[in-house]
Amino acid sequence: MTKSTSLFLAAVVAVGMMSTTASADIKKGQKTYLKTCKNCHGNGTKGAAMHTQDEWDDLFANNGEKMIKAHANDKSAAYFGGETFKGDAADLRDFLHEYGNDSGNVPSCG
Ligand code: HEC
């Protein structure tokens, strides 16, 4: 698959997910966070509070470019550089953005 094809597919998937309810994405993102990030960054409340909502937007811009860079020298680099992160990124962003440290929201369990 060429790079542009996979970008196109990612966009199709992202649009598809936007048409489901927003809370479904956030829940999915929370699950992914707990599975993937919690070991290193603590529970969901702590993880989302690492950044403001605007900062999360920035970190996840350009297919999560800054997230990938931040982990480039970490043992999670394979995850961030691979297909799994591409698939998870939209849900993760929704979860982290929803509970960013200036959001006033706190995840119910995390
Ligand atoms: C194997 C451990 C590990 C995993 C898994 C991991 N991280 Fe990180 N993360 C790090 C390290 C190490 C850094 C770079 C050092 C730092 O800034 O704390 C970092 C940096 C970051 C940063 C930027 C630096 C900062 O303080 O803002 C963010 C945001 C972040 N991680 C979020 C996540 C998210 C979200 C996930 C799950 C998708 C995740 N990390 C998974 C270890 C990990």
Residues whose N, C-alpha, C, O or C-beta is under 5 A from the ligand:
A	BS01	HEC	T36 C37 C40 M50 A70 D74 K75 S76
